[in-house]
């Protein structure tokens, strides 16, 4: 039971991290110091997508699921949990590049906005 709870907690942490990568820039607009945490998270999220890496949380979750008597899964968190919800046909390498690009573009826009806000305040 404890292994399953651990695996489920990792899924939740993984999802929250992805949401932070995508939307954390909006939090940075309010709390500027959060950029020191958000920018490395964005970098990691984009690198994972661009280079088709498996996040270290995925094998950890799989090992916890196996220890709980469940089966693990192949691929990454996004392919297993999120893509079936959004794109039932599956994840392609090209789609992964688009997702990585979306992460970068969204956050560039937010940080440009932050830069403009900070410049305006200094004047």
C-alpha positions as CSV (number, residue, x, y, z in Angstrom):
1,X,0.0,0.0,0.0
2,X,2.8,2.4,0.9
3,X,4.5,1.8,-2.5
4,X,1.3,2.6,-4.4
5,X,0.8,5.8,-2.4
6,X,4.4,6.7,-3.1
7,X,3.9,6.1,-6.8
8,X,0.7,8.1,-6.8
9,X,2.4,11.0,-5.0
10,X,5.1,11.0,-7.6
11,X,2.5,11.2,-10.3
12,X,1.0,14.2,-8.6
13,X,4.4,15.8,-8.1
14,X,5.2,15.2,-11.7
15,X,2.0,16.8,-12.8
16,X,2.5,19.8,-10.6
17,X,6.0,20.3,-11.9
18,X,4.7,20.3,-15.5
19,X,2.1,22.8,-14.6
20,X,4.7,24.9,-12.9
21,X,6.9,24.8,-16.0
22,X,4.0,25.8,-18.2
23,X,2.3,28.4,-16.0
24,X,4.9,29.3,-13.3
25,X,5.8,32.4,-15.2
26,X,2.5,33.9,-14.2
27,X,3.5,33.3,-10.5
28,X,6.8,35.0,-11.3
29,X,4.9,38.1,-12.4
30,X,3.7,38.3,-8.8
31,X,6.7,37.0,-6.9
32,X,9.8,37.9,-8.9
33,X,12.2,35.9,-6.8
34,X,10.4,32.7,-7.9
35,X,12.2,33.2,-11.3
36,X,15.3,31.6,-9.7
37,X,13.3,28.4,-9.3
38,X,11.1,28.7,-12.4
39,X,13.8,29.3,-15.0
40,X,15.8,26.1,-14.2
41,X,12.5,24.2,-14.3
42,X,11.6,25.6,-17.7
43,X,15.1,24.7,-18.9
44,X,14.7,21.1,-17.7
45,X,11.2,20.8,-19.1
46,X,12.4,22.0,-22.5
47,X,15.5,19.8,-22.6
48,X,13.4,16.8,-21.7
49,X,11.1,17.5,-24.6
50,X,13.7,18.5,-27.2
51,X,16.0,15.6,-26.5
52,X,13.3,13.0,-25.8
53,X,14.7,12.3,-22.4
54,X,12.8,10.4,-19.7
55,X,12.4,12.3,-16.5
56,X,14.0,10.6,-13.5
57,X,10.7,10.5,-11.7
58,X,9.3,8.1,-14.3
59,X,11.6,5.1,-13.5
60,X,11.2,5.9,-9.8
61,X,7.4,5.7,-10.1
62,X,7.6,2.5,-12.1
63,X,9.8,0.8,-9.5
64,X,7.4,1.9,-6.8
65,X,4.5,0.5,-8.8
66,X,6.3,-2.9,-9.3
67,X,7.1,-3.0,-5.6
68,X,3.3,-2.5,-5.0
69,X,2.5,-5.4,-7.3
70,X,1.4,-3.3,-10.2
71,X,3.0,-3.1,-13.6
72,X,5.1,-0.2,-14.6
73,X,5.0,1.4,-18.1
74,X,7.4,2.2,-20.9
75,X,8.0,5.7,-22.1
76,X,7.7,8.8,-20.0
77,X,5.1,10.5,-17.8
78,X,3.8,12.8,-20.5
79,X,3.4,9.9,-23.0
80,X,1.7,7.7,-20.4
81,X,-0.6,10.1,-18.5
82,X,-1.1,13.3,-20.4
83,X,-0.9,12.5,-24.1
84,X,-3.7,9.9,-24.0
85,X,-5.9,12.6,-22.5
86,X,-5.0,15.3,-25.0
87,X,-3.8,13.3,-28.1
88,X,-5.3,9.8,-28.1
89,X,-3.3,8.8,-31.2
90,X,0.0,9.0,-29.3
91,X,3.1,11.1,-29.0
92,X,5.4,11.6,-32.0
93,X,8.9,13.0,-32.0
94,X,7.6,16.0,-33.9
95,X,4.8,16.6,-31.4
96,X,7.4,16.5,-28.6
97,X,9.4,19.2,-30.3
98,X,6.2,21.3,-30.6
99,X,5.5,20.8,-26.9
100,X,9.0,21.8,-26.0
101,X,8.7,24.9,-28.3
102,X,5.4,25.7,-26.5
103,X,7.1,25.6,-23.2
104,X,9.8,28.0,-24.4
105,X,7.4,30.4,-26.2
106,X,5.0,30.7,-23.3
107,X,7.7,31.4,-20.9
108,X,9.5,33.9,-23.2
109,X,6.3,35.8,-23.4
110,X,5.8,35.9,-19.7
111,X,9.4,36.9,-19.0
112,X,9.2,39.7,-21.6
113,X,6.1,40.9,-19.8
114,X,8.0,40.7,-16.5
115,X,10.9,42.7,-18.0
116,X,8.5,45.4,-19.2
117,X,6.8,45.6,-15.8
118,X,10.2,45.9,-14.0
119,X,11.5,48.5,-16.3
120,X,8.3,50.5,-15.9
121,X,8.6,50.4,-12.1
122,X,12.2,51.6,-12.2
123,X,11.2,54.7,-14.0
